[in-house]
């Protein structure tokens, strides 16, 4: 199902971390309720983080902060009627968002590990954000896969594919993919990934 242009923009803004307050809450709720919207957010996250993963880190020039402050708050420009010109202010806000987006995407790309796991239900992609400590799994199959963390005592259930999972996860942990849900005592593994923080 195709998303409207408005929802595509909302998905991109959510993926970039540009939403706040009620807008962010609405987008997160929409992500849980609308699979097409969730897929669009996932696409933006993966595409944008991959697009800048090879860009070397660079520091902003010393005058950048002063320029941003001037663009946002300084030098009021008046028209002949005494009204404020909004074009320079809007341009400054867009510039700040672009800088923040670049920093966010670079941070996300540098702190994200991706594992492709073949299962009998199709290919699954496990994405681990090492900084945020979140896991997310997308599967090409029709069967819902569940994530389990293998421990010395057995297995701990983490959640279902498609959800963003926040749990105590660290490098070296073994993540099991299974068609067995949270009620299973011993899930049958159909795939596994060992997390590494490189």
Secondary structure, DSSP 8 states (H G I E B T S, - for coil): ----HHHHHHHHHHHHT---HHHHHHHHHHHHH-HHHHHHHHHHHHHHHHHTTTS------THHHHHHHHHHHS---B-TTS-B--HHHHHHHHHHHHHHHHHHHHHHHHTEEEEEEEETTEEEEEEEETTTTEEEEEESSSS--EEEEEETTEEEEEEETTS-EE----TT-EEEEES--TT-SS--EEEEEE----
